[in-house]
Amino acid sequence: MQHGDPLERETRARLTALGFAPAEATALADHFLAAERSGRAGHGLARVSWLEGWPQLPLGQPRQVSAEPGYERWDGEGALGYLVLEAIVAAQVASPPARARLVVAERAFPTGMLGHWTRRLAEAGLVAVCTATSPPRLGHPDGGPKLAGTNPLSIAIPSAAGPPLVADVSMANHTYGEVLAGLVREEELAPFGGEQAYKAFALAVGLQLLVEALTAAEGYGAVLLLARPERDPLPAFRELAAGVRLPGERR
């Protein structure tokens, strides 16, 4: 992205006016504009308007509260979830694991387009898997109370011979961002899959409880697994795909 772009300057100015430091405003603008470019309007500039409507924005600073070989835990400490993952991803790129590392982020919401974070890790040569929780918006396909968030899952695989593969899938038929963008109504949110929606519901519940089991503090959070790859399977897979657009490829 060209940092002289008028839309980016306007977006950063709006975010700075909300109280975010310049580096934070730039990180948020990069995220929202990347979402717009990829056609994910629900994670794009509609989020700036959403933040402008908050009566009090979380302006804290995330901190690492535990660091062991192969494991880290971070606390959002009142920071916006995007900026919690920004700090975590920057730290992983600066100091990648010797083999693998599990990173738990507690009190981190909203976390945005998870593929934005796993892509950066894959571009740094790391395999990355990330999930995050949100307010309960999905019920069982047969009815009943809302039990789980839309709980996305993103997987990114690096390659030395081209861009990474980045899968990023919500467990719902729509994201809540699409509700914020006015594209769907909140009551339309449901596990994806039609008659097979029980599968997405099972994944949503599993991811929800995975995050809740690994976070020490109540609230929404994220879990990130990253590892150094043993080989590069993407060139052979792309050859097999014969030109089919793969997950995460730029439009």
N, C-alpha and C positions, 0 to 999 in steps of 0.2 A: 504494500500500500504506500502511496506517495503521501507523506505527512503534510504536504501543502494542499491536498485535495480540499476544496471548499466544504464538501459534506462532512469530511472528517473534522475540519476545523470547527464547524458549527456544532457537531456532536460533542467534541471535547469541551467546547465552551459551555454547552448546556450541562454537562456533567460536572465541570469545575464549579459552575454556579450552584450546584447542589451541595458543595462542600468537599468534593473529592480532590485529593492532591493531584498535581499535574500527571505524575506517573500512573496513578490510579485511573484518572480520566482517560489517559491514552490506552491503558489495558482494556478498559471497558469499551471504549470506542472501537478498538480493533476487533473485539469479540462481536459486538452488535453489527458492525459493517461486514464482517466475514459471514455472519448469518444471512444478511441481506443479499450478499453476492451469491450465496449458495441456494437462494430461493426459500430460506426458512424464515419467513417474515415474522413468525411468532417468537423467534429468538432475536430478532433484529431491532430496528429503531423503535418499534412499538414498546420495547422494554424501557427506553429512555423516558417516554411519556408515562409509563407505569411508575417508574421511580420518582418522577416529578410529582406524582399524586400521593406519595407516602407522607404521612404527617411527620414522621421522624425516621431518617435514614440511619442504618447502622454504619458508623464511621470508625469502628475500632480497627485494631491491627492484629492479624492472626499471629500465633506463635507456636513453635514446636514445643510440645510438653514432654515428649519421650523419644529417644533415639537409641536404638540397639541395632546390632548387625541384622539386617533383613527386616527391620520393623521401625516405623515412625508413627507417632500420633501427634496430630495438630489440633489446636482449639481455635475456632474462629474468633473468639474474644470480641464479639460484637461487630465483626467485619462482614461486609456483603459477601455472600458465598462465591461469587465470581472471583473476588480478590483473594479469598482463601485458597482456591485452586490455582490462581495465578502465582501466589507465593510458593505453593507446594511444587508446582510443575517447574518453576524457575530453579528451586532448590534441587530437584531431581536431575535436571539437565546439568547443573553446575557440579553435582556430586553424585553420579549414577552408581547403582549398586554393583558390587563385585560380581554377583550372580543374579540375585532377585531381591525384591523388597516389597513388603506390604505397607501401605500408607493409609492410615485412618484419619479422616477429618470429621470432627464433631462440631456442632453448632455452625454449620455451613449451609446457607440457603440464601437465595437461589444459586444454583451452580451452572445454569445455562446449557449451552450446546456442548455435551460432553466430548463429542468428536473434535471440538476445538482444542481440548486439552490433550487427548490421546494422540492427535495428529502431531502436536509439537514434540511429544515424547518419541513418537516413531521417527520423526525427522531427525531426532538426535540419536537414532539407532537402537531404540528400545522397543520391545514388545510391551504393549500397555492395555490393561483392561480396567474400566472404571464404571461404577454405578453410583447413583445418588438418590436420596429420598426427598419427598415433598409432601404437602398436606394430603390427607386421604381423599381421593377423588374417584376411585374405582371400587365398585362393589362386585360381588359374585354375579356371574352371568344369569343365575336364577333369581337374583334379587337380594334384598337385605341391605344392611348399612354399608357406607363407604369404608373400606378397610385398608386400602393401600394407595400410595401415590402413583403417578404415571411412570415413575421409576425407570428411567432409561438405562440402557447398557451399551457401552461403546468398547469396541476392540480395534486396536490398530497394530498393523504388522509392517515393520520397516523393510525396505529393500535397497540394496546398493545399486540396482539397475533401473531405478525410477521412483516415482512417488510412492508413499505407503498406501496400503489398503486400510480404509477407515470405515468400519461399520458403526452406526449410531442409531439405535432403535428404541423408541418409547414402547412401553407395554400397553399403551392405549391406542385407540383408533385415531385420536387427535392429541396434540400436546396442549397443555394449559396456555402456552403462549399463543396458540391459534385463537383461544377464547379471548385473550387480552387484545389481540389484533382485530377482533370482531369478525373472524372468519367462521367460527362455529359457536354454538351456545354451550354453556357449561354442562347442562343436562344431557348433552349428546356424548359426553366422555364415557367411554366404556372400554373394557379389555378388547384388543383387536382380535379378529379371527372369525367373526360370525358364529357359525355353529361350533367352531373349534376354540371359542374365546376362553374356555376353561384353561387352555394351555397358557395363554398370556396372563390370565389371572394368577395361575400357579407361579409363574415367573415373577410377577409383580409382588406377590406375597413373600416369595423366597428372598428376593432382593431386599425388600423392606426389612425383613427380620435379620438378614445377614448384616446390614448396616447397623441396625439397632443392637444386635448382639456384640458388635465390635466397638461401638462408641460408648465411652464412659459417661457422657453427659446426655441428658434428654434433649430432644430436638432433632432437627433434620441434619443429615450428614452425608458423607461420601466415603467410598472405599476404592482405593487404587492399588492395582498390582502391576508392577513393572519388572521386566527381566531382560537380560541380554540374550539375543537369539543365538541358537546353535547353528542355524543355516538360513538360507534365503530361498523360501519356496515360491516367491511371487513371480519371477520370470517364467518358470514352467507353467504356473497357473494362468498367467496372462496369455501364454501361447495356447493353452488349452481352451481359454475363453474365446479365442478367435475374434477379438474386437468387441465383445459384449462389454457394456459399461459396468464396471465393478464398483462396489460400495466406496463412497468417498472420493471418486474421481471427479475432478473439476468439470463443470459443465462447459 
